[in-house]
Amino acid sequence: MRELTHDPQVLGSVHALASEAGIIPGAARALRYLSGPEPVPMRQLAANLRCDSSYITTIVDNLEEAGVARREAHPTDRRIKVVVLTEAGRVVADRVAQVIGTPPRAFDALSTQETETLRDLLRKLTADSEALLL
């Protein structure tokens, strides 16, 4: 399973994109959670990435230095800092999503029916793991 989820070609592409954008690979991963319509509190970003809040500070510092994100005060609670993508950040986030969303070549060995079965099983596993996190 790890060989599929950590496909060297995909990881290499993400690292190359990160380098091109002037960000660290961890920051590229963070873009996945920042590309929604609402700003994301830094604490939530740490939870999404399952990492320490001090590392989130490093990630957000890197995103700001590269001009792809900025910190802002939460609209209703100024004690909370949220992260907002810039227009350049949205472009990079879209590119990262495209690379990450491309299935590894190993999936070419599956028939359409097998692919649909795998998709359904993964959705079930994801739903179960999300329920455990709540």
C-alpha positions as CSV (number, residue, x, y, z in Angstrom):
1,M,0.0,0.0,0.0
2,R,2.8,2.4,0.9
3,E,4.3,1.9,-2.6
4,L,1.1,3.2,-4.1
5,T,0.6,6.1,-1.7
6,H,4.2,7.1,-1.9
7,D,4.8,6.6,-5.6
8,P,8.4,8.0,-6.2
9,Q,7.3,9.6,-9.5
10,V,4.4,11.5,-7.8
11,L,6.6,12.5,-4.8
12,G,9.4,13.6,-7.2
13,S,6.9,15.7,-9.1
14,V,5.6,17.3,-5.9
15,H,9.1,18.1,-4.8
16,A,10.0,19.6,-8.2
17,L,6.8,21.7,-8.0
18,A,7.7,22.8,-4.5
19,S,11.2,23.7,-5.5
20,E,9.9,25.7,-8.6
21,A,7.5,27.6,-6.4
22,G,10.2,28.3,-3.8
23,I,8.5,26.3,-1.0
24,I,9.4,23.2,1.1
25,P,7.6,19.9,0.3
26,G,5.6,20.1,3.6
27,A,4.3,23.5,2.4
28,A,3.2,21.9,-0.9
29,R,1.2,19.3,1.1
30,A,-0.4,22.1,3.1
31,L,-1.7,23.7,0.0
32,R,-4.1,20.8,-0.4
33,Y,-5.9,21.9,2.8
34,L,-5.7,25.7,2.0
35,S,-7.3,25.6,-1.4
36,G,-10.9,25.6,-0.2
37,P,-13.2,28.7,-0.1
38,E,-12.6,29.5,3.6
39,P,-9.5,30.6,5.3
40,V,-8.0,27.8,7.5
41,P,-7.0,28.4,11.1
42,M,-3.3,27.4,11.7
43,R,-4.4,25.0,14.5
44,Q,-6.8,23.2,12.0
45,L,-4.0,23.1,9.4
46,A,-1.8,21.3,12.0
47,A,-4.5,18.8,12.7
48,N,-5.1,18.2,9.0
49,L,-1.4,17.6,8.4
50,R,-1.1,15.7,11.7
51,C,1.9,17.7,12.8
52,D,3.0,19.9,15.6
53,S,2.0,23.6,15.6
54,S,5.6,24.7,15.6
55,Y,6.1,23.0,12.3
56,I,3.0,24.7,11.0
57,T,4.7,28.0,11.8
58,T,7.6,27.0,9.7
59,I,5.3,25.9,6.8
60,V,3.3,29.2,6.9
61,D,6.5,31.2,7.2
62,N,7.7,29.5,4.0
63,L,4.4,30.0,2.2
64,E,4.5,33.7,3.1
65,E,8.1,34.1,2.0
66,A,7.2,32.6,-1.3
67,G,4.2,34.9,-1.7
68,V,1.7,32.1,-2.0
69,A,-0.1,32.6,1.3
70,R,-0.6,35.1,4.1
71,R,-1.7,35.1,7.7
72,E,-4.7,37.1,8.7
73,A,-6.7,37.5,11.9
74,H,-9.8,35.3,12.1
75,P,-12.9,37.4,11.1
76,T,-14.7,36.9,14.4
77,D,-11.8,36.0,16.8
78,R,-8.7,38.1,16.4
79,R,-6.7,35.7,18.7
80,I,-6.9,33.1,15.9
81,K,-4.6,33.3,12.9
82,V,-5.9,31.9,9.6
83,V,-4.0,31.2,6.4
84,V,-5.2,32.5,3.1
85,L,-3.8,31.7,-0.3
86,T,-2.8,34.5,-2.6
87,E,-3.7,34.3,-6.3
88,A,-0.2,32.9,-7.0
89,G,-0.9,30.4,-4.2
90,R,-4.1,29.2,-5.8
91,V,-2.2,28.5,-9.0
92,V,0.5,26.5,-7.2
93,A,-2.2,24.7,-5.1
94,D,-4.0,23.7,-8.3
95,R,-0.8,22.3,-9.8
96,V,0.0,20.3,-6.7
97,A,-3.6,19.0,-6.6
98,Q,-3.3,17.9,-10.2
99,V,0.0,16.0,-9.5
100,I,-1.3,14.4,-6.3
101,G,-4.6,13.6,-7.9
102,T,-3.0,11.6,-10.7
103,P,-3.2,7.9,-10.0
104,P,0.1,6.0,-10.0
105,R,0.8,4.0,-13.2
106,A,0.2,0.8,-11.2
107,F,-3.6,1.5,-11.5
108,D,-3.4,1.0,-15.2
109,A,-3.3,-2.8,-14.5
110,L,-6.9,-2.6,-13.2
111,S,-10.0,-3.0,-15.2
112,T,-12.8,-0.4,-15.0
113,Q,-14.8,-2.6,-12.7
114,E,-11.7,-3.2,-10.4
115,T,-11.0,0.5,-10.3
116,E,-14.6,1.2,-9.2
117,T,-14.4,-1.5,-6.6
118,L,-11.2,-0.1,-5.2
119,R,-12.7,3.4,-5.2
120,D,-15.7,2.2,-3.2
121,L,-13.5,0.3,-0.7
122,L,-11.2,3.3,-0.2
123,R,-14.2,5.6,0.3
124,K,-15.4,3.1,3.0
125,L,-12.0,3.1,4.7
126,T,-11.9,6.9,4.5
127,A,-15.3,7.3,6.0
128,D,-14.4,4.9,8.8
129,S,-11.2,6.7,9.6
130,E,-12.9,10.1,9.6
131,A,-15.5,8.7,12.1
132,L,-12.6,7.7,14.3
133,L,-11.1,11.2,14.2
134,L,-14.4,12.8,15.3
